[in-house]
Amino acid sequence: MISLQGKTAIITGGGRGLGKAVALILAQEGVNIAITGRNEENLKTTVEEIKKFGVAAAYAVFNIENEAEVKAGIDKLVNQLGGVDILINNAGIGQFGTLEAMSAADWEQVIRVNLFGVYYAAMAVYPHLKGEGDIVNVASTAGLKGGANMSAYAASKAAVISLSQSMMAEWRKHNIRVITLTPSTIASDMSIQGGLTDGNPDKVLQPEDFAEWVRDMLKMNRRALVANGSILSTNP
Ligand SMILES: NC(=O)c1ccc[n+]([C@@H]2O[C@H](COP(=O)([O-])OP(=O)(O)OC[C@H]3O[C@@H](n4cnc5c(N)ncnc54)[C@H](OP(=O)(O)O)[C@@H]3O)[C@@H](O)[C@H]2O)c1
């Protein structure tokens, strides 16, 4: 395995949930961390926790739905931290409900955040990756197969899988590993508030499990690319 010491990662949605767990575990590996989101308080608190590992940490507040804000925020973070090597494209929303119950506006918002957000962040980071890098796109098992009450979410994640695979095909020849992840339910605000799980740590995947998995994939020799992967709770 390779060392991640001294690398710099940008993690969208890094102020809570899965993104925060990844930020903290990469900081333990000596990675300088930039996190993004809309809730400045969460971002500030997380930056203080990250700094305890002796790495540089910064944050930017922006709405991932807005292309100009994403580009400006990412450029600011890259300048502040002196470059970027890793993007964890994690920010996302879950809006669950039947097709009839969901408004068209809610449906569009899920697509804007989950699909366009991933696209905007990747396009903003790509010009800064010099010679090599890693982009981890967080989709979902919901993107592999649609289901009741998740039409918009599943469609957005299916599109992320497809976008990510195209990105991988185009950018691997520039030594950029694009990793498409399809986790199943993990205890977080999204899954607990959405009624998908009670989050029982004896049974259900926790954000730390996801973070360890991401860390280990990033630490693989650079000749090795985990193109797609799922993680499930063993016996939820
Ligand atoms: N938890 C699961 O069961 C599960 C399973 C499979 C895949 N996933 C995926 O994993 C990712 C993280 O999910 P999570 O469970 O950690 O969810 P979460 O706890 O609800 O956190 C969502 C994160 O996304 C950010 N975010 C949401 N909308 C945003 C917007 N418009 N602009 C900027 N940032 C925004 C939030 O930041 P602010 O609050 O600061 O805006 C927050 O940090 C998502 O892509 C989700 O679809 C989750």
The ligand as an ORCA input file, in Angstrom:
! r2SCAN-3c Opt
* xyz 0 1
  N     -26.360      7.055      4.300
  C     -26.686      6.139      3.405
  O     -27.408      5.172      3.694
  C     -26.137      6.236      2.003
  C     -26.147      5.084      1.208
  C     -25.655      5.166     -0.091
  C     -25.167      6.363     -0.564
  N     -25.173      7.467      0.230
  C     -24.663      8.708     -0.309
  O     -23.597      9.149      0.501
  C     -23.489     10.580      0.428
  C     -23.451     11.148      1.838
  O     -24.661     10.801      2.480
  P     -24.898     10.906      4.057
  O     -25.625      9.687      4.438
  O     -23.645     11.270      4.747
  O     -25.949     12.111      4.077
  P     -26.165     13.310      5.096
  O     -25.768     12.911      6.468
  O     -27.548     13.776      4.850
  O     -25.111     14.403      4.580
  C     -25.262     14.987      3.321
  C     -24.098     15.898      3.045
  O     -24.270     16.503      1.769
  C     -24.182     17.929      1.888
  N     -25.143     18.561      0.976
  C     -26.421     18.194      0.749
  N     -26.999     19.031     -0.117
  C     -26.070     19.965     -0.446
  C     -26.077     21.103     -1.296
  N     -27.164     21.468     -1.995
  N     -24.952     21.828     -1.390
  C     -23.845     21.480     -0.702
  N     -23.762     20.408      0.122
  C     -24.875     19.665      0.249
  C     -24.530     18.219      3.340
  O     -23.878     19.391      3.761
  P     -24.678     20.622      4.461
  O     -25.613     20.052      5.420
  O     -23.559     21.426      5.072
  O     -25.295     21.312      3.311
  C     -23.993     17.001      4.079
  O     -22.636     17.189      4.420
  C     -24.696     11.040     -0.393
  O     -24.305     11.244     -1.731
  C     -25.644      9.861     -0.301
  O     -26.546      9.809     -1.370
  C     -25.641      7.432      1.508
*
